[in-house]
Amino acid sequence: MAYDDILQYLGGFGRYQRRIYVLLCLPAISCAFHKLAGVFLLAAPDYRCRLPYELENASYPLPHERLPLAYPIDTLTDKYSTCNYLDANYTDDYWAGGTPAAGVRPCDHWVYDRSKFESSTVTEWDMVCDRSWLRASADSLFMVGVMLGSIGFGYLSDKYGRKPIFFASLVLQVIFGVLAGIAPEFFTYTLARMVVGATTSGVFLVAYVIAMEMVGPSDRLYAGVVCMMFFSVGYMLTAAFAYFIHDWRMLQIALTVPGILFLCYWWFIPESARWLLSNGRPTEAITVIEKAARCNKLTVPQEALDKLLEEDKVQQQEDTNEPKPSLLDIFKHPNLRRKALLIFFDWFVNSLTYYGLSWNTNNLGGNPLLNFVISGAVEIPAYSFLLVTLNRWGRRTILCGCMIFAGTMLLTTMIVPSSQQWLIVVLAMLGKMAITSSYGTVYVFSAEQFPTVIRNVALGASSTSARVGGILAPYFNLLGDYWQPLPLLIFGALAFVGGVLSLLLPETHNQKLPETIADGENFGKQKTIPDDGEAGTIGGTGGGNIVAVSGDRDVERTAEELQMLSKPESAAEGEDTAGVALKVQDSKEKY
C-alpha cells in the first residue's frame, strides 16, 4: 500500500518512529519475565522423605551412614529413593544395628534442600513424586494460554484496534500476575498463570505489530532483531530478580509490577496508522502521520496523503471481493502437502526444543542461575547471526545447518561423563544458541514457501504446531528426574531429524515466490528462476522478503498485512530487503 511511500516523507525511521519503537520494545522485557518465570516459580530442589521421627523444620542433610537404613534403592535411578522410606522403628537401637528394615512405605511429607531455592510452588504444595506431573502441567497450561491468547487477542486487535487491546492485555496481565502471587492453592495459581500466558500474546504481539507497522521495508530486519534482543534482555533479568528475591510469591509479584509502568503509554503510543487506514478511518490515520511529521520537523505533501486514501479504497475493495482460502487447499496437492508437513514438523521441533532448553536449566547441574543467564545471553549472538547470514547464505542452509548443529550438540551430551557438568552446560548452551537462530529462520522460510493466497492460514497452522511443541516441552523435561540427559537427547534427536528433513524443502532466497495454489504446487518441483526485480516477494506485489521472527515466538501476520509490510525497495537499491511482519491470526481465519 502507499503507506510505505508516506514513510519517505517522514524521514524513514525518524526520531518519532525511533522513540515509539523503543517504548514498544520495552514490554518485551516484561513478557519475558512471565514466560521464563516458571523456571524459578516451579523450581524443584533436591528432596527426601521426611522420616516419622523428624519435625517439620528438619534439615535436608542426613548423615551418610543413615541413608541405607532410611531409604531403599530406586531401581529406576539406582539412587536412594526420594518417594519411599523403609518401614522401621527409628530408634537408637535401629540406627546402631546397621540392618535395613525389609518393609517400604510411601512418603507423605518431604524435606527440601533450600540452599539453592528457598521457596517455590513445588516446596509449598509438595509437587514431587506422584505429584510431579503437576509442575509440568502448570508450564504446559501456561503455553495453552499463550496459544489461546494468540488467537483471541490477535482477532480482537484486528477488529477493535491495536492500542485498546494492548492496554486491555496489560491490565489483565497485572491483575492476574498479582493473583498468581497470592494464590492459596495450585488450581488458582495455574489458572492465573494461564491467563497471564494469554496476555503475553496480547501485550508483546500487539506492541510488536504497532512498532513494525510504522517501520519502512529497509529498516524492518534490524528493527525486528533489536526487538527480539529486548526479549533476551528480559530473559536474563529474570535471573536477577530470582537472585535477590527467594520467596516465589514475592518473585511473581515483583516480576508483574513493572507492567504497571506501561499503563502511561496511553498518552504516548498512537494507534497504528496502517490499521486505521485498513478499517476505514483515514482521518485519524492522517492525524497520526502529521503528528509524526511535525515531530521529525518534516512535511507530508497533500498529494501523497490523497494518494494514500485512494489506494486504500482500492485495496479494501479488492479485499472484499477476494475469496478466502481454506487450510484444506494445502492438502489437496501432493507437493504442497509434503512441504507443509515438513514445515509443520520444523515448527513443532523448534518450539519444543527452544522452550524445553529454556525451562531445563535447573536440571543441567552447577549453578542454576548462571545456567539461566547463559541460556538467555546466547540468544544475542544467535539473532545477530541472522542479520549477517540470512540474506547471504539462504534460508534452507541456515535452517538445516542450525538444526543439525543443535541436534549434534545436544546428542553429544550423552557421552559426557556426569562428573563433567560444565561440559554438559556448554553443549546445551551451544544447542540453545543454534535452535534460537533456527527458530528465527523457520518463520521467514515458511512464509516464503506458501503461496500468497494460502499464506495466512498456512502460517496459522504452522504456529499451532509450534504451540503444541511448547505445551509438550515441560513433560519432556520431567523425564530428567529419571535420567538427567534424557530431555536433551530427545530434543537433540528431533532437531537433528528436522534439520535433515528440511533439506527436502526448496530454497526460497532470491526466488520469485508462489502466488497461486498452482504456483505453490510447482514451486520446488522444477528449478526456480531468480527474479531480479522481485527477489523474495512475499505478497506477490513486489520485492522484499518477510522475516517473521520474535522473542515471543507466537506471531504471524495476515496475508493482507504481509503484503502491506513487504512493500518493495526501488530497483536502484537492489537490496534483498527483509521485513519483520508478525501477528497471530486473521480475524476471519482462526486456527
C-alpha positions in Angstrom: 0.0 0.0 0.0 1.0 3.7 -0.4 1.7 4.0 3.4 5.3 2.8 2.8 5.6 5.7 0.3 4.5 8.1 3.0 7.3 6.9 5.2 9.9 8.6 3.0 8.3 11.9 3.8 8.5 11.1 7.5 12.3 10.6 7.3 12.1 6.7 7.2 13.0 5.6 10.7 13.0 9.1 12.1 13.1 10.5 15.6 9.4 10.0 16.2 9.5 6.4 14.9 12.6 5.6 16.9 11.0 6.9 20.1 7.8 5.0 19.7 9.7 1.9 18.6 11.9 1.9 21.8 8.9 2.4 24.0 7.1 -0.5 22.3 10.1 -2.8 22.6 10.2 -2.4 26.4 7.1 -4.6 27.0 9.1 -7.5 25.5 11.2 -7.4 28.7 8.1 -7.7 30.9 6.7 -10.5 28.8 10.0 -12.4 29.0 9.6 -12.2 32.8 6.4 -14.1 32.7 7.4 -16.6 30.1 10.5 -17.6 31.9 9.5 -17.1 35.5 8.3 -20.8 35.7 11.9 -21.9 35.9 12.1 -20.4 39.4 8.4 -20.4 40.4 8.3 -24.2 39.7 11.8 -25.0 40.7 12.2 -28.5 42.2 15.1 -28.6 44.6 16.7 -31.8 45.9 14.4 -33.5 48.4 14.0 -36.6 50.5 11.2 -38.3 52.5 10.7 -36.8 56.0 11.1 -39.7 58.4 8.5 -40.3 61.0 10.6 -39.1 63.9 11.6 -35.8 62.1 9.8 -32.5 62.7 8.6 -30.1 60.0 11.7 -27.9 60.3 14.1 -30.9 59.8 17.2 -30.0 57.8 17.8 -31.7 54.4 21.2 -33.3 55.0 21.1 -36.7 56.6 24.2 -38.5 57.9 25.6 -40.6 55.1 25.7 -43.7 57.3 22.0 -43.4 57.9 20.9 -43.3 54.3 20.9 -47.1 53.7 18.9 -47.6 56.9 16.3 -45.0 55.9 15.7 -45.3 52.2 15.5 -48.2 49.7 17.3 -48.0 46.4 15.2 -46.8 43.5 15.7 -49.4 40.7 15.0 -46.8 38.0 17.6 -44.2 39.0 19.9 -46.6 41.0 19.9 -43.9 43.8 18.3 -43.7 47.2 14.5 -43.3 46.8 13.0 -39.9 47.3 9.4 -41.2 47.3 9.6 -44.1 49.7 11.3 -44.9 53.0 12.0 -48.0 55.0 9.2 -49.1 57.4 11.2 -49.2 60.6 11.1 -48.1 64.2 13.7 -45.4 64.0 15.2 -45.8 67.5 18.8 -45.6 68.6 18.9 -49.4 68.6 17.8 -49.5 65.0 20.5 -47.0 63.8 23.1 -48.8 65.8 22.1 -52.2 64.5 23.0 -51.4 60.9 20.4 -53.8 59.3 17.9 -52.1 57.0 14.2 -52.9 57.5 12.5 -55.1 54.9 9.3 -53.1 54.6 8.8 -49.9 52.5 6.3 -47.1 53.0 5.4 -44.3 50.6 6.3 -40.7 51.6 3.6 -38.3 52.7 5.9 -35.5 53.7 9.3 -34.3 52.4 12.3 -32.3 53.4 13.8 -30.0 50.8 17.3 -28.7 50.2 16.7 -24.9 50.4 20.3 -24.0 49.7 19.5 -23.2 46.0 15.8 -22.5 46.1 14.4 -21.2 49.4 10.8 -21.3 48.3 8.9 -22.4 45.2 5.4 -23.7 44.4 6.9 -27.2 44.4 8.1 -26.9 48.1 4.9 -25.3 49.2 2.5 -27.7 47.6 4.7 -30.8 47.6 4.6 -31.3 43.8 7.1 -34.2 43.8 7.0 -38.0 43.3 3.5 -39.0 42.1 2.5 -35.3 42.1 5.4 -34.1 39.9 3.2 -34.0 36.8 1.5 -31.0 38.4 4.5 -28.8 37.9 4.9 -29.9 34.3 1.1 -29.3 33.8 1.5 -25.7 35.2 4.0 -24.8 32.5 2.0 -26.7 29.9 -1.2 -24.8 30.7 0.7 -21.6 30.6 1.6 -22.3 27.0 -2.0 -23.3 26.3 -2.8 -19.7 27.5 -0.2 -18.4 25.1 -1.8 -20.2 22.2 -5.4 -19.1 23.1 -4.1 -15.5 23.7 -2.5 -15.5 20.2 -5.8 -16.4 18.6 -8.1 -14.3 20.8 -6.0 -11.1 21.1 -5.0 -11.3 17.5 -8.6 -11.4 16.4 -9.5 -8.6 18.8 -6.6 -6.3 17.7 -7.7 -6.8 14.1 -11.3 -5.9 14.9 -11.0 -3.2 17.6 -7.5 -1.8 17.1 -4.0 -2.4 18.3 -4.0 0.2 21.1 -7.1 -0.7 23.1 -6.2 -4.4 23.0 -2.6 -3.7 24.1 -3.8 -1.9 27.2 -6.6 -4.4 27.9 -4.0 -7.1 27.8 -1.7 -5.1 30.0 -4.3 -4.6 32.7 -5.2 -8.3 32.7 -1.6 -9.2 32.9 -1.0 -7.1 36.0 -4.2 -8.3 37.8 -3.7 -12.0 37.1 0.0 -11.7 37.7 -0.6 -10.5 41.2 -3.3 -13.1 41.7 -0.9 -15.8 40.8 1.4 -14.5 43.5 -1.2 -14.6 46.3 -3.0 -17.8 45.1 -3.8 -20.0 48.1 -3.6 -23.3 46.2 -2.4 -24.9 42.9 -5.6 -24.6 40.9 -5.9 -20.8 41.4 -2.2 -20.3 40.7 -2.3 -22.3 37.5 -5.5 -20.6 36.2 -4.0 -17.2 36.9 -0.7 -18.1 35.2 -2.7 -19.4 32.2 -4.4 -16.0 31.8 -1.0 -14.3 32.2 0.3 -16.5 29.4 -2.6 -15.4 27.2 -1.8 -11.7 27.9 1.8 -12.1 26.9 0.5 -12.6 23.4 -1.7 -9.6 23.7 1.0 -7.3 25.2 4.0 -8.3 23.2 2.3 -9.2 20.0 0.3 -6.1 19.7 3.1 -3.8 20.7 5.4 -5.5 18.2 2.8 -5.1 15.5 2.4 -1.4 16.1 6.1 -1.0 16.1 6.7 -2.9 12.8 3.7 -1.2 11.1 5.4 2.2 11.4 8.8 1.0 10.1 9.8 1.0 6.4 11.0 -2.0 4.5 14.7 -1.2 4.6 14.6 -1.0 8.5 12.5 -4.0 9.4 15.1 -6.7 9.6 17.2 -4.7 12.1 14.2 -3.3 14.0 12.8 -6.8 14.3 16.1 -8.3 15.6 16.6 -5.5 18.1 13.1 -6.1 19.4 13.9 -9.8 19.9 17.1 -8.8 21.8 14.9 -6.8 24.2 13.1 -10.1 25.0 16.5 -11.8 25.6 17.4 -8.9 28.0 14.2 -9.7 29.9 15.2 -13.3 29.8 18.4 -12.6 31.6 16.9 -10.0 34.0 14.5 -12.7 35.3 17.5 -14.4 36.9 18.5 -11.1 38.5 15.1 -10.9 40.2 15.4 -14.5 41.3 18.9 -13.8 42.7 17.6 -11.1 45.1 14.1 -12.5 45.8 14.0 -16.0 47.1 10.3 -16.3 48.0 8.3 -17.4 45.0 5.2 -15.3 45.8 7.3 -12.1 46.1 9.1 -13.0 43.0 5.9 -13.5 41.0 4.6 -10.1 42.2 7.9 -8.4 41.6 8.0 -9.6 38.0 4.5 -8.4 37.5 4.7 -4.9 39.0 6.9 -3.4 36.1 3.9 -3.9 33.8 2.1 -1.1 35.6 4.7 1.4 34.2 3.5 0.7 30.7 0.0 2.0 31.5 1.3 5.5 31.0 1.8 4.6 27.3 -1.8 5.6 26.7 -0.7 9.2 26.3 2.4 8.4 24.2 1.6 5.4 21.9 -0.6 6.1 18.8 -2.9 3.7 17.1 -1.4 2.0 14.1 -1.9 4.2 11.0 -2.0 1.1 8.9 -4.8 -0.4 10.9 -6.7 2.9 10.9 -6.4 3.0 7.1 -7.4 -0.6 6.6 -10.5 -0.1 8.8 -11.9 3.0 7.1 -10.6 5.6 9.5 -8.3 7.7 7.2 -8.8 11.0 9.0 -7.4 9.5 12.2 -4.5 7.9 10.3 -3.6 11.2 8.7 -3.6 12.8 12.1 -1.1 10.3 13.3 1.0 10.8 10.1 1.0 14.6 10.5 2.0 14.3 14.2 5.0 12.1 13.2 5.9 14.6 10.5 5.8 17.5 13.0 8.0 15.6 15.5 10.5 14.9 12.7 10.3 18.5 11.5 9.1 17.4 8.1 6.0 18.0 5.9 4.0 15.4 4.1 2.7 16.7 0.7 -1.1 16.8 0.4 -0.8 14.8 -2.9 0.8 11.9 -1.1 -2.0 11.9 1.5 -4.6 11.9 -1.2 -2.9 9.0 -3.0 -2.8 7.2 0.3 -6.6 7.5 0.6 -7.3 6.5 -3.0 -5.1 3.3 -2.8 -6.6 2.4 0.5 -10.1 2.4 -1.0 -9.0 0.2 -3.9 -7.3 -2.2 -1.5 -10.4 -2.5 0.6 -12.5 -3.3 -2.4 -10.1 -6.0 -3.5 -10.0 -7.5 0.0 -13.9 -7.6 0.0 -14.0 -9.4 -3.3 -11.1 -11.8 -2.7 -12.2 -15.4 -1.8 -10.9 -16.7 1.4 -8.7 -19.9 1.1 -9.1 -22.9 3.3 -6.4 -24.9 5.1 -7.7 -28.0 3.2 -6.3 -26.4 0.0 -2.8 -27.2 1.2 -3.5 -30.9 1.5 -5.2 -31.4 -1.9 -1.9 -31.1 -3.7 0.9 -33.7 -3.1 3.9 -31.4 -3.4 2.3 -28.6 -1.3 1.2 -31.2 1.2 4.6 -32.6 1.5 6.2 -29.2 2.1 3.5 -28.2 4.6 4.0 -31.4 6.7 7.8 -30.8 6.7 7.3 -27.2 7.8 4.8 -28.1 10.5 7.3 -30.6 11.9 10.1 -28.0 11.9 7.9 -25.5 13.8 7.0 -28.2 16.3 10.6 -29.2 16.8 11.9 -25.7 17.1 9.3 -24.7 19.7 9.7 -27.9 21.7 13.5 -27.6 21.7 13.6 -23.8 22.4 11.2 -23.9 25.4 12.5 -27.3 26.5 16.0 -25.9 26.8 14.9 -22.6 28.3 13.0 -24.4 31.1 15.5 -27.1 31.6 18.4 -25.0 33.1 17.8 -26.3 36.6 18.5 -29.9 35.5 21.8 -29.2 33.9 23.8 -29.2 37.1 26.0 -26.5 38.5 24.6 -23.1 39.3 21.0 -22.9 38.0 21.0 -19.0 38.0 24.2 -18.9 36.0 22.9 -21.5 33.6 19.8 -19.5 33.1 21.6 -16.3 32.4 23.9 -18.0 29.8 20.8 -19.5 28.2 19.4 -16.0 27.7 22.7 -14.5 26.7 23.4 -16.9 23.9 20.3 -15.6 22.1 22.0 -12.2 21.4 24.7 -13.8 19.1 22.1 -16.1 17.7 19.9 -13.2 16.5 23.0 -11.2 15.3 24.0 -14.2 13.2 20.7 -13.9 11.3 21.4 -10.3 10.5 24.7 -11.3 8.8 23.7 -14.5 7.1 20.0 -14.7 6.4 20.2 -12.8 3.1 23.6 -14.2 2.1 23.6 -17.9 2.7 20.0 -18.7 2.0 17.2 -19.8 4.3 17.5 -23.6 3.8 21.2 -23.6 4.5 20.8 -21.7 7.8 17.7 -23.7 8.9 19.2 -27.1 8.2 22.7 -26.1 9.5 21.4 -24.7 12.7 19.0 -27.5 13.5 21.6 -30.2 12.7 24.2 -28.3 14.8 21.8 -28.0 17.7 20.9 -31.7 17.4 24.6 -32.7 17.4 25.5 -30.6 20.4 22.5 -32.0 22.4 23.2 -35.6 21.4 26.8 -35.3 22.4 25.8 -34.7 26.0 25.0 -38.5 26.1 28.8 -39.3 26.0 29.9 -36.7 28.5 30.6 -38.2 32.0 28.3 -36.9 34.7 31.3 -35.6 36.5 31.9 -33.1 33.7 28.8 -30.9 34.4 30.4 -27.8 32.9 30.8 -29.6 29.5 27.1 -30.6 29.5 26.2 -27.0 30.2 28.4 -25.7 27.4 27.0 -28.2 24.9 23.4 -27.4 25.9 24.0 -23.7 25.5 25.5 -24.2 22.1 22.4 -26.2 21.2 20.2 -23.4 22.6 22.1 -20.8 20.5 21.7 -22.8 17.3 18.0 -23.5 17.9 17.3 -19.8 18.5 18.8 -19.0 15.1 16.8 -21.9 13.6 13.6 -20.7 15.2 14.1 -17.3 13.7 14.8 -18.7 10.3 11.8 -21.0 10.2 9.4 -18.0 10.2 10.8 -16.5 7.0 11.4 -19.8 5.3 7.8 -20.9 6.0 6.3 -17.6 4.8 8.2 -17.8 1.6 7.3 -21.5 0.9 3.5 -21.0 0.9 1.7 -19.2 -2.0 0.2 -15.8 -1.3 -3.5 -16.9 -1.4 -2.9 -19.5 1.4 -0.1 -18.0 3.3 -2.1 -16.7 6.3 -3.9 -19.9 7.1 -0.7 -22.0 6.5 1.2 -19.8 8.9 -1.6 -20.2 11.4 -1.4 -24.0 11.2 2.4 -23.8 11.5 2.0 -21.7 14.6 -0.4 -24.2 16.1 2.2 -26.9 15.5 4.7 -24.7 17.4 2.3 -24.2 20.3 1.9 -28.0 20.6 5.6 -28.3 20.9 5.7 -25.7 23.7 2.8 -27.4 25.5 4.6 -30.7 25.5 8.1 -29.4 26.4 7.5 -29.4 30.2 6.6 -33.1 30.1 9.7 -34.0 28.3 11.8 -32.1 30.8 10.1 -34.1 33.6 12.0 -37.2 32.2 15.1 -35.6 33.6 14.0 -36.7 37.0 14.7 -40.2 35.9 17.8 -39.7 33.8 19.3 -36.2 33.6 20.4 -36.3 29.9 17.2 -37.8 28.6 15.4 -34.5 27.7 18.5 -33.2 25.9 18.7 -36.4 23.9 15.1 -36.2 22.8 15.4 -32.6 21.8 18.7 -33.3 20.1 17.3 -36.2 18.1 14.3 -34.4 16.9 16.3 -31.3 16.0 18.8 -33.4 14.0 16.0 -35.2 12.2 14.2 -31.9 11.5 17.4 -30.4 10.1 18.0 -33.3 7.7 14.3 -33.4 6.5 14.5 -29.7 5.8 16.9 -30.4 3.0 13.8 -31.7 1.1 12.4 -28.2 1.0 13.2 -25.9 -1.9 15.4 -22.8 -1.3 13.4 -19.5 -1.4 16.2 -16.9 -1.2 16.3 -14.8 -4.4 13.5 -16.7 -6.0 10.2 -15.4 -7.3 7.8 -16.8 -4.7 4.5 -18.5 -5.4 1.3 -16.5 -5.6 -1.4 -19.1 -6.5 -2.1 -22.7 -5.4 -0.7 -23.9 -8.7 2.5 -21.9 -8.2 2.8 -23.4 -4.7 2.4 -26.9 -6.1 5.0 -26.3 -8.8 7.5 -24.5 -6.5 10.3 -26.9 -5.8 9.3 -29.4 -8.5 11.3 -27.5 -11.0 14.2 -25.2 -10.8 13.1 -21.7 -9.8 14.5 -18.7 -11.6 15.7 -15.7 -9.6 13.7 -12.6 -10.3 16.0 -9.6 -10.3 13.2 -7.1 -9.6 11.1 -9.2 -7.3 13.5 -11.3 -5.4 11.9 -12.9 -2.4 8.4 -11.5 -3.0 6.1 -12.4 -0.1 2.9 -10.8 -1.1 3.3 -11.2 -4.9 3.3 -7.4 -5.2 7.0 -6.7 -5.5 10.3 -7.4 -3.9 11.1 -7.7 -0.2 11.3 -10.7 2.0 9.3 -11.2 5.1 11.3 -12.2 8.1 9.0 -13.1 10.9 11.0 -13.8 14.0 10.2 -12.9 17.5 11.3 -13.5 21.1 7.6 -14.1 21.7 7.6 -16.9 19.2 3.8 -16.7 18.7 3.1 -14.3 15.9 2.2 -14.2 12.3 0.6 -11.6 10.1 -2.5 -11.8 8.0 -1.9 -12.2 4.3 -3.1 -8.7 3.6 -0.8 -7.2 6.2 2.1 -9.3 5.0 1.6 -7.6 1.6 1.5 -4.2 3.2 4.7 -4.8 5.2 6.6 -6.2 2.2 6.4 -3.1 0.1 9.4 -3.4 -2.3 12.5 -1.3 -2.3 13.3 0.6 -5.5 15.1 -1.3 -8.2 18.0 1.1 -7.9 18.7 -0.1 -4.3 18.9 -3.7 -5.4 18.8 -4.9 -1.9 17.1 -8.1 -0.7 15.1 -6.4 2.0 13.9 -8.4 5.0 10.7 -7.1 6.6 9.7 -8.4 10.0 6.0 -8.9 9.8 4.3 -10.5 12.7 0.8 -11.3 14.0 -1.2 -14.2 15.3 -4.1 -14.6 13.1 -6.6 -13.1 10.7 -9.9 -12.2 12.2 -11.6 -14.3 9.5 -9.3 -17.4 9.7 -8.8 -18.8 13.2 -6.7 -21.8 13.8 
